[in-house]
Amino acid sequence: MNIELLVVPDCPHEKPAAEQLRRTLDDLGLCEVTFATRVISDRGQAEEVGFAGSPTVLIDGRDPFAEPSNSVGLTCRMYRTVKGLSGLPDPGRLRQALAAARTDRPDR
């Protein structure tokens, strides 16, 4: 499983997003799975990866929170959660996305 955390420079949600991602991986028993944090600093990089804002989690190159209304840009990202809009993904949905990726590729 290849996981990336994409952020803009000085993103205020970078650390909480990384902590949430690590905690969720550990809770799923995926303690050995690592992830890389990549800073997206220009429009070309953003377009290349379909960057919908900071922070964005890519699992095997796919954004599990992508919505048709998301546009590419160097901006903060807001996620719909059960508690309303947040700068972090909904913990339950993140857990589901990671569990699904593990099931799709049990060798990883």
Summary of the structure (lengths in Angstrom):
residues: 108
radius of gyration: 13.2
end to end distance: 5.6
largest distance: 36.0
contacts: 304
relative contact order: 0.24
helix: 32%
strand: 21%
